[in-house]
């Protein structure tokens, strides 16, 4: 019983996934919004890099003090 219900669930999930269209990527590229997405990802990456750099400096300072 458990195996059949699991198999049915997987079949239904695969059907739902294949029913989706891929027009959102085309819409984003055609309207120029892809540049906004790239800019946001770049800002997030730079923020994480600066945060890690600041933590590294603090750790280095703590290691030198002790």
Order of alpha helices (4+ residues) and beta strands (2+ residues): alpha-alpha-alpha
